[in-house]
Amino acid sequence: MENKSNDATPQRPEGERILNAPLVEMDLNAFINQLKNEPTWKEGDRNSVTIFKSDTMRIVLLGLHENAELKSHKANGVISVQVIEGEVVFTVDEHASFLKKGQMVALHENIFHSVKAVKESFFLLTLAMSNK
């Protein structure tokens, strides 16, 4: 397997973050600090960074300011949402799951859902791509 890194972007000009390799080490605290120090976080209601990306799985660290919301949407694979800091409301249809640090949910593909931060929150979104 060839190691894959991200390209430099205006948001993250340093580039060279390993996204896929036989072993990818991820320091979530360092990524949270990075997100909090970027203009997107300071000027907007959210920020995110992809920390692993392969043909079959993607892991994204997302941060939401208090009351920020990811409006109803669906994913093309099975997902999990694991709260690292804060508290979010994960809603599917009429069911709302209140998730705090250390709690998570899993959801099958193509189910509409939304996420709203009750307070400043950071969570891991893991997407397992569908083989269909």
Solvent accessible surface area in square Angstrom, and as a share of the most:
residue,aa,sasa,rsa
1,M,158,0.71
2,E,138,0.62
3,N,85,0.44
4,K,108,0.46
5,S,43,0.28
6,N,21,0.11
7,D,117,0.61
8,A,65,0.51
9,T,63,0.36
10,P,139,0.88
11,Q,61,0.27
12,R,28,0.10
13,P,96,0.60
14,E,118,0.53
15,G,8,0.08
16,E,136,0.61
17,R,43,0.16
18,I,72,0.36
19,L,20,0.10
20,N,10,0.05
21,A,11,0.09
22,P,111,0.70
23,L,134,0.67
24,V,20,0.11
25,E,150,0.67
26,M,69,0.31
27,D,85,0.44
28,L,46,0.23
29,N,103,0.53
30,A,52,0.40
31,F,27,0.11
32,I,4,0.02
33,N,87,0.45
34,Q,50,0.22
35,L,0,0.00
36,K,66,0.28
37,N,101,0.52
38,E,16,0.07
39,P,77,0.48
40,T,57,0.33
41,W,15,0.05
42,K,136,0.58
43,E,148,0.66
44,G,39,0.38
45,D,63,0.33
46,R,83,0.30
47,N,9,0.04
48,S,43,0.28
49,V,2,0.01
50,T,36,0.21
51,I,3,0.01
52,F,29,0.12
53,K,92,0.39
54,S,26,0.17
55,D,128,0.66
56,T,85,0.50
57,M,67,0.30
58,R,70,0.25
59,I,23,0.12
60,V,22,0.13
61,L,0,0.00
62,L,20,0.10
63,G,0,0.00
64,L,0,0.00
65,H,52,0.23
66,E,105,0.47
67,N,97,0.50
68,A,6,0.05
69,E,52,0.23
70,L,31,0.15
71,K,145,0.62
72,S,74,0.48
73,H,71,0.31
74,K,104,0.44
75,A,23,0.18
76,N,99,0.51
77,G,0,0.00
78,V,58,0.33
79,I,4,0.02
80,S,22,0.14
81,V,2,0.01
82,Q,63,0.28
83,V,1,0.01
84,I,29,0.14
85,E,60,0.27
86,G,18,0.17
87,E,27,0.12
88,V,0,0.00
89,V,25,0.15
90,F,7,0.03
91,T,39,0.23
92,V,31,0.18
93,D,125,0.65
94,E,173,0.78
95,H,124,0.55
96,A,42,0.32
97,S,23,0.15
98,F,126,0.52
99,L,10,0.05
100,K,116,0.49
101,K,148,0.63
102,G,62,0.60
103,Q,88,0.39
104,M,104,0.47
105,V,32,0.18
106,A,80,0.62
107,L,21,0.11
108,H,132,0.59
109,E,41,0.19
110,N,81,0.42
111,I,64,0.33
112,F,115,0.48
113,H,7,0.03
114,S,17,0.11
115,V,3,0.02
116,K,84,0.35
117,A,0,0.00
118,V,62,0.36
119,K,103,0.43
120,E,72,0.32
121,S,0,0.00
122,F,0,0.00
123,F,2,0.01
124,L,24,0.12
125,L,46,0.23
126,T,33,0.19
127,L,21,0.10
128,A,44,0.34
129,M,44,0.20
130,S,39,0.25
131,N,148,0.76
132,K,213,0.90
